[in-house]
Each structure stands twice: as structure tokens, then as C-alpha cells.
Amino acid sequence: MEDIKKALEGCGALQFGDFTLASGAKSSYYIDIKKASTKPAVLSVIAKTMAKRMEEMGIHPDRVAGVVLGSIPLATALSLETGIPLLMVRKERKDHGTGKLVEGDLSPGDDVLVIEDVITTAGSSMKAIAALRAEGVKVEKVFSVIDREGGGRENLESIGVQLNSLVKGSDLLKGAKQ
């Protein structure tokens, strides 16, 4: 957890001010995970830490899935770190090309681990899980870099999904320079 916290602070991902989150909630802090995921060294720390935690927990999915756009670099880095094939989940269907919500090879019954950057209420995660489950795959776990502790864990539990995070928002804020 300390490595992740230092990496996020070091790249300027943790910001203070008045912010409106994707959930619509107001917050005095914001985690700009894109600042982290566009820096190779930070992205590597996140992927290595996530892979290590997965191994410790005995999590061995058939696929890892990132939700467009924020978690795609994270899921890609984890896929490269572990060799687990990648899926990309769109937020909405496109009216061109294949029109798929889920990109990548998958088979009914595959065990898919959803990767997220920051979870607050888990609204986007739940939509991605619904799209994946509609493809006939099993989704029982989500891994996020940050759990903002805004009800996401409970919302995911209500649909039979366990949230695992590398850092909780409250831990990230401990000792942070505001």
C-alpha cells in the first residue's frame, strides 16, 4: 500500500480542492489516476502490486477487463505483467464497426476480473459487469487502485461481486499534504 500511495503522491495524482466526481458527489479531494496511468514507472508499480495481491489471494482469472477509458491502461499493464488476456468494455455501443460492448476474445463461462482505477459508488463497474455477464462470463471480483469508500463495495456486494482495492481513500489521505 505504501508503494502505491507514494507513487500516486509523487506523480501529482492526489489533488485537493472542490471537485465533482463521476457519481455526481462533491469531494474535497480528487485522484487523477490518468496522471498515474500515463507514467510508465507508476503504471508498473500498480501492475506489479496488483499481480502480487492477486497471487496472494489465489485469484487466477481467464481474462482481465478494463472499462473504457480510465482503467484500460491499468488492465493492459496487468495483462502484460501476468500474461492474462485482456478485454475492453465500452460504456456504450458504437453505431459503427461491430457495435460490441466487449472487445477481445472470450468464451461463455470465462472467469473475468474487472480492473478499475477509482471506485466511489461503483456505477460504471456495475454497468461493465452487466455487459460482461450478458456475454455469458462469470464476474465475481473487481480490483481497483483506489476505493473512495463511497458505497461502491456495498453496491458490488449486492450483485455478488467482491471489491479488492490497493488503497482506501482514507489511507491515501493520512499524512497527505493538503
CORJO-V420883 format. One record per helix or strand of 2 or more residues. SS is the DSSP state (alpha for helix, beta for strand). FROM is the first residue (numbers start at 1). TO is the last residue. If there is no record, write none. Layout:
BEGIN
ss->(SS & SS)
from->(FROM & FROM)
to->(TO & TO)
END
This chain:
BEGIN
ss->(alpha & beta & beta & alpha & alpha & beta & alpha & beta & beta & beta & alpha & beta & alpha & beta & alpha)
from->(2 & 14 & 26 & 33 & 40 & 63 & 72 & 85 & 102 & 111 & 123 & 138 & 152 & 162 & 169)
to->(10 & 20 & 31 & 37 & 57 & 67 & 82 & 89 & 103 & 119 & 134 & 147 & 157 & 168 & 173)
END
